Amino acid sequence: MSGRPVKHSLTLSGHRTSVSLEDIFWREFRRIAADKSIPINALAAEIDANRDPEVGLASSIRVYVLREALGET
């Protein structure tokens, strides 16, 4: 397992974007989406719509994953 970010493409509101996250965050992000029975793109779009515009999408996803792991959502 690498600690280096891995870039993946997501589609948000019909637009493609690339997000770089470490493998562990990608795995957990996919697991959370599966647990919620929603596509990963839909979960990313939800996070994107609710994030502070001053905070990047990758950072917002990391915080979301961490908050889920801590039971803070």
Order of alpha helices (4+ residues) and beta strands (2+ residues): beta-beta-alpha-alpha-alpha
